[in-house]
Amino acid sequence: MQASPRKVLIDSHAGAITIAVLIFSALAAASMALLVIVYAIAYPLAIEARDWPGFARLNHDDAIHYIVTPVLSILSITFSILVGALACVLTAYLLSRWIYGAGPMLMLGSYRDRLSRKTHA
């Protein structure tokens, strides 16, 4: 008799490793997006505070071209990164609920406890 895919994933480490990788990649993407948002806020503030000579003589249209446009493009890329991180979290949650019947953090904690109790003698 063939085992179901769910049973195979429970017996192997593949399901837990996949969920851990998805959570890790979501955290990495969210931290990268946070750094980009800090940069996008700090960049125009640094130009304004330093009163750089190249930017001091810009009229309003040039300022929009040289400052606002790059910041908006950076923020749009950051939004797509955050959507990807959200997709990773959602995928990890759904996969964890399907395989183990619990959320990913609870499942990873109980999986760690199960691994530490095994004896490899």
Biopython code that builds the backbone (N, CA, C, O; Angstrom):
import numpy as np
from Bio.PDB.StructureBuilder import StructureBuilder

atoms = [
    (1, "MET", "N", (0.835, -1.179, 0.000)),
    (1, "MET", "CA", (0.000, 0.000, 0.000)),
    (1, "MET", "C", (0.883, 1.246, 0.000)),
    (1, "MET", "O", (1.849, 1.330, 0.758)),
    (2, "GLN", "N", (0.546, 2.204, -0.849)),
    (2, "GLN", "CA", (1.333, 3.417, -0.953)),
    (2, "GLN", "C", (1.001, 4.369, 0.188)),
    (2, "GLN", "O", (-0.148, 4.483, 0.616)),
    (3, "ALA", "N", (2.037, 5.049, 0.669)),
    (3, "ALA", "CA", (1.835, 6.049, 1.709)),
    (3, "ALA", "C", (1.416, 7.368, 1.066)),
    (3, "ALA", "O", (1.803, 7.661, -0.065)),
    (4, "SER", "N", (0.635, 8.152, 1.779)),
    (4, "SER", "CA", (0.204, 9.447, 1.252)),
    (4, "SER", "C", (1.384, 10.419, 1.267)),
    (4, "SER", "O", (2.325, 10.239, 2.040)),
    (5, "PRO", "N", (1.339, 11.447, 0.418)),
    (5, "PRO", "CA", (2.428, 12.437, 0.419)),
    (5, "PRO", "C", (2.594, 13.111, 1.785)),
    (5, "PRO", "O", (3.712, 13.428, 2.193)),
    (6, "ARG", "N", (1.501, 13.325, 2.474)),
    (6, "ARG", "CA", (1.561, 13.937, 3.796)),
    (6, "ARG", "C", (2.331, 13.049, 4.765)),
    (6, "ARG", "O", (3.159, 13.544, 5.530)),
    (7, "LYS", "N", (2.075, 11.761, 4.742)),
    (7, "LYS", "CA", (2.753, 10.814, 5.620)),
    (7, "LYS", "C", (4.242, 10.729, 5.293)),
    (7, "LYS", "O", (5.077, 10.632, 6.193)),
    (8, "VAL", "N", (4.566, 10.766, 4.018)),
    (8, "VAL", "CA", (5.975, 10.732, 3.610)),
    (8, "VAL", "C", (6.696, 11.983, 4.113)),
    (8, "VAL", "O", (7.828, 11.891, 4.587)),
    (9, "LEU", "N", (6.051, 13.155, 4.015)),
    (9, "LEU", "CA", (6.673, 14.385, 4.487)),
    (9, "LEU", "C", (6.808, 14.411, 6.003)),
    (9, "LEU", "O", (7.760, 14.990, 6.526)),
    (10, "ILE", "N", (5.871, 13.794, 6.716)),
    (10, "ILE", "CA", (5.977, 13.730, 8.168)),
    (10, "ILE", "C", (7.145, 12.838, 8.569)),
    (10, "ILE", "O", (7.896, 13.176, 9.484)),
    (11, "ASP", "N", (7.304, 11.703, 7.894)),
    (11, "ASP", "CA", (8.365, 10.764, 8.238)),
    (11, "ASP", "C", (9.753, 11.257, 7.846)),
    (11, "ASP", "O", (10.734, 10.917, 8.507)),
    (12, "SER", "N", (9.848, 12.038, 6.802)),
    (12, "SER", "CA", (11.156, 12.550, 6.384)),
    (12, "SER", "C", (11.373, 13.941, 6.985)),
    (12, "SER", "O", (10.483, 14.504, 7.623)),
    (13, "HIS", "N", (12.545, 14.467, 6.772)),
    (13, "HIS", "CA", (12.860, 15.811, 7.255)),
    (13, "HIS", "C", (12.524, 16.877, 6.214)),
    (13, "HIS", "O", (12.689, 18.066, 6.490)),
    (14, "ALA", "N", (12.071, 16.497, 5.055)),
    (14, "ALA", "CA", (11.880, 17.434, 3.946)),
    (14, "ALA", "C", (10.863, 18.519, 4.269)),
    (14, "ALA", "O", (11.077, 19.686, 3.941)),
    (15, "GLY", "N", (9.765, 18.150, 4.905)),
    (15, "GLY", "CA", (8.738, 19.135, 5.228)),
    (15, "GLY", "C", (9.235, 20.178, 6.204)),
    (15, "GLY", "O", (9.007, 21.371, 6.004)),
    (16, "ALA", "N", (9.916, 19.747, 7.264)),
    (16, "ALA", "CA", (10.430, 20.683, 8.267)),
    (16, "ALA", "C", (11.523, 21.574, 7.689)),
    (16, "ALA", "O", (11.580, 22.766, 7.989)),
    (17, "ILE", "N", (12.387, 20.997, 6.862)),
    (17, "ILE", "CA", (13.451, 21.797, 6.249)),
    (17, "ILE", "C", (12.860, 22.828, 5.294)),
    (17, "ILE", "O", (13.313, 23.973, 5.263)),
    (18, "THR", "N", (11.867, 22.441, 4.524)),
    (18, "THR", "CA", (11.225, 23.371, 3.597)),
    (18, "THR", "C", (10.574, 24.526, 4.351)),
    (18, "THR", "O", (10.704, 25.681, 3.947)),
    (19, "ILE", "N", (9.889, 24.228, 5.421)),
    (19, "ILE", "CA", (9.234, 25.271, 6.215)),
    (19, "ILE", "C", (10.279, 26.186, 6.840)),
    (19, "ILE", "O", (10.101, 27.404, 6.852)),
    (20, "ALA", "N", (11.363, 25.624, 7.357)),
    (20, "ALA", "CA", (12.422, 26.447, 7.945)),
    (20, "ALA", "C", (13.073, 27.348, 6.902)),
    (20, "ALA", "O", (13.366, 28.509, 7.190)),
    (21, "VAL", "N", (13.303, 26.838, 5.708)),
    (21, "VAL", "CA", (13.900, 27.650, 4.641)),
    (21, "VAL", "C", (12.949, 28.769, 4.224)),
    (21, "VAL", "O", (13.389, 29.894, 3.988)),
    (22, "LEU", "N", (11.662, 28.477, 4.132)),
    (22, "LEU", "CA", (10.689, 29.511, 3.778)),
    (22, "LEU", "C", (10.635, 30.617, 4.834)),
    (22, "LEU", "O", (10.593, 31.799, 4.491)),
    (23, "ILE", "N", (10.637, 30.241, 6.102)),
    (23, "ILE", "CA", (10.619, 31.241, 7.174)),
    (23, "ILE", "C", (11.904, 32.062, 7.159)),
    (23, "ILE", "O", (11.859, 33.283, 7.309)),
    (24, "PHE", "N", (13.053, 31.403, 6.978)),
    (24, "PHE", "CA", (14.328, 32.115, 6.931)),
    (24, "PHE", "C", (14.380, 33.087, 5.757)),
    (24, "PHE", "O", (14.841, 34.218, 5.913)),
    (25, "SER", "N", (13.915, 32.664, 4.590)),
    (25, "SER", "CA", (13.952, 33.558, 3.430)),
    (25, "SER", "C", (12.988, 34.729, 3.612)),
    (25, "SER", "O", (13.271, 35.833, 3.146)),
    (26, "ALA", "N", (11.867, 34.509, 4.274)),
    (26, "ALA", "CA", (10.945, 35.612, 4.544)),
    (26, "ALA", "C", (11.575, 36.614, 5.507)),
    (26, "ALA", "O", (11.437, 37.823, 5.320)),
    (27, "LEU", "N", (12.264, 36.122, 6.532)),
    (27, "LEU", "CA", (12.934, 37.030, 7.472)),
    (27, "LEU", "C", (14.072, 37.790, 6.792)),
    (27, "LEU", "O", (14.264, 38.977, 7.055)),
    (28, "ALA", "N", (14.814, 37.129, 5.935)),
    (28, "ALA", "CA", (15.903, 37.793, 5.215)),
    (28, "ALA", "C", (15.362, 38.872, 4.279)),
    (28, "ALA", "O", (15.926, 39.963, 4.197)),
    (29, "ALA", "N", (14.277, 38.572, 3.580)),
    (29, "ALA", "CA", (13.692, 39.559, 2.668)),
    (29, "ALA", "C", (13.108, 40.732, 3.438)),
    (29, "ALA", "O", (13.229, 41.878, 3.004)),
    (30, "ALA", "N", (12.476, 40.464, 4.575)),
    (30, "ALA", "CA", (11.899, 41.554, 5.361)),
    (30, "ALA", "C", (12.992, 42.443, 5.944)),
    (30, "ALA", "O", (12.826, 43.662, 5.993)),
    (31, "SER", "N", (14.104, 41.861, 6.385)),
    (31, "SER", "CA", (15.188, 42.693, 6.912)),
    (31, "SER", "C", (15.839, 43.515, 5.806)),
    (31, "SER", "O", (16.212, 44.667, 6.024)),
    (32, "MET", "N", (15.975, 42.927, 4.623)),
    (32, "MET", "CA", (16.527, 43.685, 3.500)),
    (32, "MET", "C", (15.591, 44.829, 3.111)),
    (32, "MET", "O", (16.048, 45.933, 2.816)),
    (33, "ALA", "N", (14.294, 44.569, 3.109)),
    (33, "ALA", "CA", (13.334, 45.616, 2.774)),
    (33, "ALA", "C", (13.362, 46.737, 3.812)),
    (33, "ALA", "O", (13.228, 47.910, 3.464)),
    (34, "LEU", "N", (13.536, 46.381, 5.070)),
    (34, "LEU", "CA", (13.620, 47.400, 6.115)),
    (34, "LEU", "C", (14.837, 48.291, 5.916)),
    (34, "LEU", "O", (14.752, 49.506, 6.093)),
    (35, "LEU", "N", (15.964, 47.701, 5.553)),
    (35, "LEU", "CA", (17.164, 48.497, 5.286)),
    (35, "LEU", "C", (16.972, 49.420, 4.085)),
    (35, "LEU", "O", (17.439, 50.558, 4.095)),
    (36, "VAL", "N", (16.298, 48.941, 3.071)),
    (36, "VAL", "CA", (16.056, 49.773, 1.891)),
    (36, "VAL", "C", (15.118, 50.930, 2.237)),
    (36, "VAL", "O", (15.305, 52.042, 1.744)),
    (37, "ILE", "N", (14.122, 50.685, 3.070)),
    (37, "ILE", "CA", (13.216, 51.762, 3.480)),
    (37, "ILE", "C", (13.970, 52.812, 4.286)),
    (37, "ILE", "O", (13.744, 54.009, 4.104)),
    (38, "VAL", "N", (14.862, 52.381, 5.175)),
    (38, "VAL", "CA", (15.672, 53.330, 5.942)),
    (38, "VAL", "C", (16.541, 54.152, 4.988)),
    (38, "VAL", "O", (16.678, 55.363, 5.164)),
    (39, "TYR", "N", (17.120, 53.510, 3.994)),
    (39, "TYR", "CA", (17.922, 54.229, 3.003)),
    (39, "TYR", "C", (17.070, 55.230, 2.226)),
    (39, "TYR", "O", (17.492, 56.362, 1.990)),
    (40, "ALA", "N", (15.880, 54.811, 1.834)),
    (40, "ALA", "CA", (15.017, 55.695, 1.038)),
    (40, "ALA", "C", (14.579, 56.915, 1.841)),
    (40, "ALA", "O", (14.340, 57.979, 1.269)),
    (41, "ILE", "N", (14.475, 56.772, 3.140)),
    (41, "ILE", "CA", (14.132, 57.931, 3.979)),
    (41, "ILE", "C", (15.375, 58.776, 4.248)),
    (41, "ILE", "O", (15.297, 60.004, 4.248)),
    (42, "ALA", "N", (16.518, 58.131, 4.478)),
    (42, "ALA", "CA", (17.734, 58.859, 4.831)),
    (42, "ALA", "C", (18.355, 59.601, 3.651)),
    (42, "ALA", "O", (18.997, 60.634, 3.844)),
    (43, "TYR", "N", (18.178, 59.100, 2.455)),
    (43, "TYR", "CA", (18.803, 59.711, 1.274)),
    (43, "TYR", "C", (18.343, 61.154, 1.041)),
    (43, "TYR", "O", (19.194, 62.037, 0.943)),
    (44, "PRO", "N", (17.048, 61.434, 0.949)),
    (44, "PRO", "CA", (16.654, 62.829, 0.762)),
    (44, "PRO", "C", (16.966, 63.700, 1.980)),
    (44, "PRO", "O", (17.271, 64.884, 1.838)),
    (45, "LEU", "N", (16.889, 63.111, 3.175)),
    (45, "LEU", "CA", (17.200, 63.893, 4.374)),
    (45, "LEU", "C", (18.677, 64.264, 4.419)),
    (45, "LEU", "O", (19.028, 65.363, 4.849)),
    (46, "ALA", "N", (19.537, 63.364, 3.981)),
    (46, "ALA", "CA", (20.966, 63.666, 3.955)),
    (46, "ALA", "C", (21.278, 64.751, 2.943)),
    (46, "ALA", "O", (22.124, 65.608, 3.198)),
    (47, "ILE", "N", (20.618, 64.729, 1.813)),
    (47, "ILE", "CA", (20.832, 65.772, 0.803)),
    (47, "ILE", "C", (20.365, 67.119, 1.331)),
    (47, "ILE", "O", (21.028, 68.136, 1.125)),
    (48, "GLU", "N", (19.231, 67.127, 2.010)),
    (48, "GLU", "CA", (18.701, 68.378, 2.561)),
    (48, "GLU", "C", (19.571, 68.890, 3.703)),
    (48, "GLU", "O", (19.816, 70.094, 3.789)),
    (49, "ALA", "N", (20.038, 68.021, 4.571)),
    (49, "ALA", "CA", (20.808, 68.433, 5.742)),
    (49, "ALA", "C", (22.214, 68.887, 5.359)),
    (49, "ALA", "O", (22.739, 69.829, 5.954)),
    (50, "ARG", "N", (22.822, 68.243, 4.390)),
    (50, "ARG", "CA", (24.194, 68.579, 4.023)),
    (50, "ARG", "C", (24.261, 69.787, 3.100)),
    (50, "ARG", "O", (25.310, 70.415, 2.959)),
    (51, "ASP", "N", (23.145, 70.105, 2.479)),
    (51, "ASP", "CA", (23.084, 71.219, 1.528)),
    (51, "ASP", "C", (24.210, 71.088, 0.497)),
    (51, "ASP", "O", (24.997, 72.011, 0.287)),
    (52, "TRP", "N", (24.261, 69.927, -0.131)),
    (52, "TRP", "CA", (25.299, 69.645, -1.098)),
    (52, "TRP", "C", (25.231, 70.643, -2.257)),
    (52, "TRP", "O", (24.145, 70.958, -2.744)),
    (53, "PRO", "N", (26.374, 71.129, -2.691)),
    (53, "PRO", "CA", (26.378, 72.159, -3.735)),
    (53, "PRO", "C", (25.711, 71.706, -5.036)),
    (53, "PRO", "O", (25.043, 72.500, -5.698)),
    (54, "GLY", "N", (25.884, 70.463, -5.396)),
    (54, "GLY", "CA", (25.279, 69.998, -6.637)),
    (54, "GLY", "C", (23.760, 69.989, -6.581)),
    (54, "GLY", "O", (23.100, 70.159, -7.607)),
    (55, "PHE", "N", (23.202, 69.792, -5.402)),
    (55, "PHE", "CA", (21.760, 69.731, -5.260)),
    (55, "PHE", "C", (21.161, 71.056, -4.781)),
    (55, "PHE", "O", (19.947, 71.245, -4.860)),
    (56, "ALA", "N", (21.985, 71.962, -4.294)),
    (56, "ALA", "CA", (21.459, 73.220, -3.757)),
    (56, "ALA", "C", (20.882, 74.099, -4.859)),
    (56, "ALA", "O", (19.949, 74.863, -4.612)),
    (57, "ARG", "N", (21.420, 74.004, -6.062)),
    (57, "ARG", "CA", (20.967, 74.870, -7.148)),
    (57, "ARG", "C", (19.850, 74.245, -7.991)),
    (57, "ARG", "O", (19.487, 74.795, -9.031)),
    (58, "LEU", "N", (19.307, 73.118, -7.565)),
    (58, "LEU", "CA", (18.265, 72.456, -8.337)),
    (58, "LEU", "C", (16.936, 73.176, -8.164)),
    (58, "LEU", "O", (16.552, 73.560, -7.059)),
    (59, "ASN", "N", (16.248, 73.347, -9.281)),
    (59, "ASN", "CA", (14.882, 73.843, -9.152)),
    (59, "ASN", "C", (13.959, 72.678, -8.811)),
    (59, "ASN", "O", (14.428, 71.549, -8.669)),
    (60, "HIS", "N", (12.684, 72.922, -8.680)),
    (60, "HIS", "CA", (11.747, 71.911, -8.215)),
    (60, "HIS", "C", (11.672, 70.709, -9.161)),
    (60, "HIS", "O", (11.655, 69.568, -8.700)),
    (61, "ASP", "N", (11.629, 70.945, -10.460)),
    (61, "ASP", "CA", (11.521, 69.839, -11.418)),
    (61, "ASP", "C", (12.775, 68.961, -11.413)),
    (61, "ASP", "O", (12.679, 67.736, -11.490)),
    (62, "ASP", "N", (13.945, 69.587, -11.323)),
    (62, "ASP", "CA", (15.175, 68.806, -11.268)),
    (62, "ASP", "C", (15.276, 68.011, -9.971)),
    (62, "ASP", "O", (15.772, 66.884, -9.965)),
    (63, "ALA", "N", (14.811, 68.594, -8.881)),
    (63, "ALA", "CA", (14.842, 67.885, -7.597)),
    (63, "ALA", "C", (13.965, 66.643, -7.659)),
    (63, "ALA", "O", (14.331, 65.592, -7.132)),
    (64, "ILE", "N", (12.813, 66.762, -8.297)),
    (64, "ILE", "CA", (11.941, 65.595, -8.450)),
    (64, "ILE", "C", (12.632, 64.542, -9.304)),
    (64, "ILE", "O", (12.549, 63.349, -9.009)),
    (65, "HIS", "N", (13.309, 64.972, -10.351)),
    (65, "HIS", "CA", (13.982, 64.025, -11.235)),
    (65, "HIS", "C", (15.135, 63.309, -10.540)),
    (65, "HIS", "O", (15.278, 62.094, -10.678)),
    (66, "TYR", "N", (15.950, 64.038, -9.802)),
    (66, "TYR", "CA", (17.160, 63.461, -9.220)),
    (66, "TYR", "C", (16.972, 62.839, -7.841)),
    (66, "TYR", "O", (17.773, 61.995, -7.438)),
    (67, "ILE", "N", (15.932, 63.235, -7.110)),
    (67, "ILE", "CA", (15.772, 62.742, -5.737)),
    (67, "ILE", "C", (14.525, 61.881, -5.593)),
    (67, "ILE", "O", (14.611, 60.746, -5.123)),
    (68, "VAL", "N", (13.387, 62.393, -5.983)),
    (68, "VAL", "CA", (12.128, 61.704, -5.723)),
    (68, "VAL", "C", (11.979, 60.466, -6.605)),
    (68, "VAL", "O", (11.527, 59.427, -6.124)),
    (69, "THR", "N", (12.339, 60.549, -7.853)),
    (69, "THR", "CA", (12.180, 59.420, -8.760)),
    (69, "THR", "C", (12.991, 58.200, -8.323)),
    (69, "THR", "O", (12.439, 57.101, -8.301)),
    (70, "PRO", "N", (14.280, 58.337, -7.971)),
    (70, "PRO", "CA", (15.002, 57.150, -7.492)),
    (70, "PRO", "C", (14.414, 56.578, -6.199)),
    (70, "PRO", "O", (14.362, 55.361, -6.022)),
    (71, "VAL", "N", (13.977, 57.453, -5.307)),
    (71, "VAL", "CA", (13.412, 56.973, -4.046)),
    (71, "VAL", "C", (12.116, 56.205, -4.307)),
    (71, "VAL", "O", (11.884, 55.162, -3.695)),
    (72, "LEU", "N", (11.278, 56.704, -5.199)),
    (72, "LEU", "CA", (10.039, 55.998, -5.512)),
    (72, "LEU", "C", (10.301, 54.663, -6.196)),
    (72, "LEU", "O", (9.591, 53.691, -5.939)),
    (73, "SER", "N", (11.300, 54.600, -7.057)),
    (73, "SER", "CA", (11.609, 53.322, -7.699)),
    (73, "SER", "C", (12.158, 52.328, -6.679)),
    (73, "SER", "O", (11.857, 51.136, -6.747)),
    (74, "ILE", "N", (12.959, 52.816, -5.737)),
    (74, "ILE", "CA", (13.471, 51.940, -4.680)),
    (74, "ILE", "C", (12.322, 51.423, -3.827)),
    (74, "ILE", "O", (12.304, 50.245, -3.469)),
    (75, "LEU", "N", (11.364, 52.280, -3.497)),
    (75, "LEU", "CA", (10.234, 51.853, -2.672)),
    (75, "LEU", "C", (9.326, 50.871, -3.416)),
    (75, "LEU", "O", (8.746, 49.982, -2.794)),
    (76, "SER", "N", (9.197, 51.019, -4.727)),
    (76, "SER", "CA", (8.385, 50.057, -5.462)),
    (76, "SER", "C", (9.049, 48.678, -5.502)),
    (76, "SER", "O", (8.370, 47.654, -5.423)),
    (77, "ILE", "N", (10.363, 48.661, -5.623)),
    (77, "ILE", "CA", (11.087, 47.393, -5.560)),
    (77, "ILE", "C", (10.954, 46.786, -4.170)),
    (77, "ILE", "O", (10.793, 45.574, -4.028)),
    (78, "THR", "N", (11.022, 47.626, -3.148)),
    (78, "THR", "CA", (10.874, 47.152, -1.776)),
    (78, "THR", "C", (9.492, 46.555, -1.545)),
    (78, "THR", "O", (9.357, 45.560, -0.833)),
    (79, "PHE", "N", (8.483, 47.148, -2.132)),
    (79, "PHE", "CA", (7.133, 46.608, -2.003)),
    (79, "PHE", "C", (7.058, 45.206, -2.601)),
    (79, "PHE", "O", (6.426, 44.321, -2.024)),
    (80, "SER", "N", (7.695, 44.997, -3.748)),
    (80, "SER", "CA", (7.675, 43.667, -4.348)),
    (80, "SER", "C", (8.450, 42.660, -3.490)),
    (80, "SER", "O", (8.077, 41.489, -3.429)),
    (81, "ILE", "N", (9.521, 43.103, -2.829)),
    (81, "ILE", "CA", (10.254, 42.224, -1.924)),
    (81, "ILE", "C", (9.381, 41.841, -0.739)),
    (81, "ILE", "O", (9.381, 40.684, -0.318)),
    (82, "LEU", "N", (8.635, 42.802, -0.197)),
    (82, "LEU", "CA", (7.745, 42.512, 0.929)),
    (82, "LEU", "C", (6.612, 41.577, 0.525)),
    (82, "LEU", "O", (6.194, 40.735, 1.319)),
    (83, "VAL", "N", (6.113, 41.716, -0.694)),
    (83, "VAL", "CA", (5.085, 40.787, -1.181)),
    (83, "VAL", "C", (5.658, 39.376, -1.286)),
    (83, "VAL", "O", (4.979, 38.406, -0.947)),
    (84, "GLY", "N", (6.900, 39.254, -1.752)),
    (84, "GLY", "CA", (7.554, 37.949, -1.808)),
    (84, "GLY", "C", (7.753, 37.352, -0.420)),
    (84, "GLY", "O", (7.579, 36.148, -0.233)),
    (85, "ALA", "N", (8.118, 38.189, 0.560)),
    (85, "ALA", "CA", (8.275, 37.704, 1.932)),
    (85, "ALA", "C", (6.938, 37.240, 2.497)),
    (85, "ALA", "O", (6.869, 36.226, 3.191)),
    (86, "LEU", "N", (5.886, 37.980, 2.201)),
    (86, "LEU", "CA", (4.555, 37.584, 2.652)),
    (86, "LEU", "C", (4.130, 36.265, 2.007)),
    (86, "LEU", "O", (3.502, 35.428, 2.655)),
    (87, "ALA", "N", (4.470, 36.082, 0.745)),
    (87, "ALA", "CA", (4.149, 34.820, 0.065)),
    (87, "ALA", "C", (4.910, 33.658, 0.700)),
    (87, "ALA", "O", (4.363, 32.562, 0.826)),
    (88, "CYS", "N", (6.167, 33.882, 1.104)),
    (88, "CYS", "CA", (6.932, 32.825, 1.775)),
    (88, "CYS", "C", (6.302, 32.459, 3.114)),
    (88, "CYS", "O", (6.192, 31.279, 3.446)),
    (89, "VAL", "N", (5.888, 33.465, 3.884)),
    (89, "VAL", "CA", (5.263, 33.195, 5.181)),
    (89, "VAL", "C", (3.946, 32.453, 4.992)),
    (89, "VAL", "O", (3.661, 31.498, 5.715)),
    (90, "LEU", "N", (3.151, 32.882, 4.036)),
    (90, "LEU", "CA", (1.871, 32.221, 3.776)),
    (90, "LEU", "C", (2.077, 30.777, 3.316)),
    (90, "LEU", "O", (1.348, 29.880, 3.741)),
    (91, "THR", "N", (3.054, 30.553, 2.461)),
    (91, "THR", "CA", (3.349, 29.203, 1.995)),
    (91, "THR", "C", (3.825, 28.315, 3.150)),
    (91, "THR", "O", (3.406, 27.163, 3.270)),
    (92, "ALA", "N", (4.701, 28.860, 3.993)),
    (92, "ALA", "CA", (5.169, 28.089, 5.148)),
    (92, "ALA", "C", (4.018, 27.767, 6.087)),
    (92, "ALA", "O", (3.949, 26.660, 6.623)),
    (93, "TYR", "N", (3.119, 28.714, 6.293)),
    (93, "TYR", "CA", (1.975, 28.485, 7.173)),
    (93, "TYR", "C", (1.063, 27.391, 6.609)),
    (93, "TYR", "O", (0.685, 26.459, 7.319)),
    (94, "LEU", "N", (0.718, 27.516, 5.333)),
    (94, "LEU", "CA", (-0.181, 26.525, 4.737)),
    (94, "LEU", "C", (0.456, 25.132, 4.686)),
    (94, "LEU", "O", (-0.208, 24.132, 4.962)),
    (95, "LEU", "N", (1.723, 25.071, 4.340)),
    (95, "LEU", "CA", (2.417, 23.786, 4.300)),
    (95, "LEU", "C", (2.506, 23.164, 5.694)),
    (95, "LEU", "O", (2.316, 21.959, 5.855)),
    (96, "SER", "N", (2.792, 23.984, 6.686)),
    (96, "SER", "CA", (2.884, 23.490, 8.052)),
    (96, "SER", "C", (1.532, 23.003, 8.563)),
    (96, "SER", "O", (1.452, 21.971, 9.230)),
    (97, "ARG", "N", (0.477, 23.740, 8.252)),
    (97, "ARG", "CA", (-0.855, 23.311, 8.686)),
    (97, "ARG", "C", (-1.268, 22.021, 7.986)),
    (97, "ARG", "O", (-1.923, 21.174, 8.593)),
    (98, "TRP", "N", (-0.893, 21.859, 6.716)),
    (98, "TRP", "CA", (-1.272, 20.662, 5.971)),
    (98, "TRP", "C", (-0.503, 19.438, 6.467)),
    (98, "TRP", "O", (-1.086, 18.369, 6.648)),
    (99, "ILE", "N", (0.813, 19.595, 6.686)),
    (99, "ILE", "CA", (1.628, 18.452, 7.074)),
    (99, "ILE", "C", (1.457, 18.115, 8.559)),
    (99, "ILE", "O", (1.165, 16.973, 8.913)),
    (100, "TYR", "N", (1.644, 19.123, 9.424)),
    (100, "TYR", "CA", (1.731, 18.860, 10.854)),
    (100, "TYR", "C", (0.481, 19.277, 11.639)),
    (100, "TYR", "O", (0.331, 18.887, 12.797)),
    (101, "GLY", "N", (-0.401, 20.049, 11.041)),
    (101, "GLY", "CA", (-1.609, 20.474, 11.734)),
    (101, "GLY", "C", (-1.380, 21.602, 12.717)),
    (101, "GLY", "O", (-2.225, 21.837, 13.580)),
    (102, "ALA", "N", (-0.265, 22.309, 12.615)),
    (102, "ALA", "CA", (0.048, 23.424, 13.513)),
    (102, "ALA", "C", (0.762, 24.501, 12.711)),
    (102, "ALA", "O", (1.205, 24.255, 11.589)),
    (103, "GLY", "N", (0.872, 25.689, 13.282)),
    (103, "GLY", "CA", (1.578, 26.785, 12.631)),
    (103, "GLY", "C", (3.070, 26.498, 12.532)),
    (103, "GLY", "O", (3.568, 25.589, 13.196)),
    (104, "PRO", "N", (3.789, 27.259, 11.713)),
    (104, "PRO", "CA", (5.203, 26.948, 11.468)),
    (104, "PRO", "C", (6.095, 27.098, 12.704)),
    (104, "PRO", "O", (6.983, 26.270, 12.905)),
    (105, "MET", "N", (5.896, 28.108, 13.527)),
    (105, "MET", "CA", (6.759, 28.295, 14.693)),
    (105, "MET", "C", (6.519, 27.202, 15.734)),
    (105, "MET", "O", (7.469, 26.668, 16.307)),
    (106, "LEU", "N", (5.269, 26.875, 15.975)),
    (106, "LEU", "CA", (4.943, 25.803, 16.916)),
    (106, "LEU", "C", (5.472, 24.465, 16.399)),
    (106, "LEU", "O", (6.004, 23.662, 17.166)),
    (107, "MET", "N", (5.325, 24.234, 15.109)),
    (107, "MET", "CA", (5.790, 22.991, 14.511)),
    (107, "MET", "C", (7.309, 22.887, 14.590)),
    (107, "MET", "O", (7.831, 21.823, 14.923)),
    (108, "LEU", "N", (8.034, 23.972, 14.289)),
    (108, "LEU", "CA", (9.492, 23.917, 14.340)),
    (108, "LEU", "C", (9.988, 23.700, 15.768)),
    (108, "LEU", "O", (10.975, 22.996, 15.983)),
    (109, "GLY", "N", (9.305, 24.304, 16.746)),
    (109, "GLY", "CA", (9.679, 24.082, 18.142)),
    (109, "GLY", "C", (9.474, 22.641, 18.566)),
    (109, "GLY", "O", (10.347, 22.050, 19.200)),
    (110, "SER", "N", (8.328, 22.070, 18.222)),
    (110, "SER", "CA", (8.078, 20.673, 18.592)),
    (110, "SER", "C", (8.975, 19.730, 17.799)),
    (110, "SER", "O", (9.368, 18.680, 18.308)),
    (111, "TYR", "N", (9.302, 20.088, 16.563)),
    (111, "TYR", "CA", (10.192, 19.257, 15.748)),
    (111, "TYR", "C", (11.594, 19.238, 16.349)),
    (111, "TYR", "O", (12.252, 18.197, 16.368)),
    (112, "ARG", "N", (12.050, 20.390, 16.838)),
    (112, "ARG", "CA", (13.358, 20.465, 17.492)),
    (112, "ARG", "C", (13.379, 19.581, 18.741)),
    (112, "ARG", "O", (14.354, 18.873, 18.990)),
    (113, "ASP", "N", (12.299, 19.627, 19.523)),
    (113, "ASP", "CA", (12.221, 18.782, 20.718)),
    (113, "ASP", "C", (12.232, 17.297, 20.348)),
    (113, "ASP", "O", (12.873, 16.489, 21.020)),
    (114, "ARG", "N", (11.520, 16.944, 19.274)),
    (114, "ARG", "CA", (11.501, 15.553, 18.829)),
    (114, "ARG", "C", (12.882, 15.087, 18.389)),
    (114, "ARG", "O", (13.279, 13.958, 18.679)),
    (115, "LEU", "N", (13.612, 15.947, 17.693)),
    (115, "LEU", "CA", (14.945, 15.566, 17.235)),
    (115, "LEU", "C", (15.920, 15.415, 18.400)),
    (115, "LEU", "O", (16.791, 14.545, 18.371)),
    (116, "SER", "N", (15.781, 16.249, 19.414)),
    (116, "SER", "CA", (16.716, 16.168, 20.538)),
    (116, "SER", "C", (16.465, 14.936, 21.399)),
    (116, "SER", "O", (17.368, 14.496, 22.109)),
    (117, "ARG", "N", (15.259, 14.368, 21.355)),
    (117, "ARG", "CA", (14.945, 13.165, 22.137)),
    (117, "ARG", "C", (15.360, 11.883, 21.455)),
    (117, "ARG", "O", (15.450, 10.847, 22.113)),
    (118, "LYS", "N", (15.616, 11.914, 20.159)),
    (118, "LYS", "CA", (15.997, 10.699, 19.435)),
    (118, "LYS", "C", (17.395, 10.275, 19.849)),
    (118, "LYS", "O", (18.274, 11.102, 20.093)),
    (119, "THR", "N", (17.570, 8.986, 19.919)),
    (119, "THR", "CA", (18.901, 8.439, 20.180)),
    (119, "THR", "C", (19.406, 7.815, 18.894)),
    (119, "THR", "O", (18.684, 7.077, 18.222)),
    (120, "HIS", "N", (20.624, 8.108, 18.564)),
    (120, "HIS", "CA", (21.237, 7.570, 17.332)),
    (120, "HIS", "C", (22.297, 6.541, 17.688)),
    (120, "HIS", "O", (23.398, 6.576, 17.141)),
    (121, "ALA", "N", (21.989, 5.650, 18.575)),
    (121, "ALA", "CA", (22.973, 4.668, 19.023)),
    (121, "ALA", "C", (22.956, 3.453, 18.135)),
    (121, "ALA", "O", (23.721, 2.515, 18.359)),
]
sb = StructureBuilder()
sb.init_structure("model")
sb.init_model(0)
sb.init_chain("A")
sb.init_seg("    ")
for serial, (resi, resn, name, xyz) in enumerate(atoms, 1):
    if name == "N":
        sb.init_residue(resn, " ", resi, " ")
    sb.init_atom(name, np.array(xyz, "f"), 0.0, 1.0, " ", f" {name:<3s}", serial, name[0])
structure = sb.get_structure()
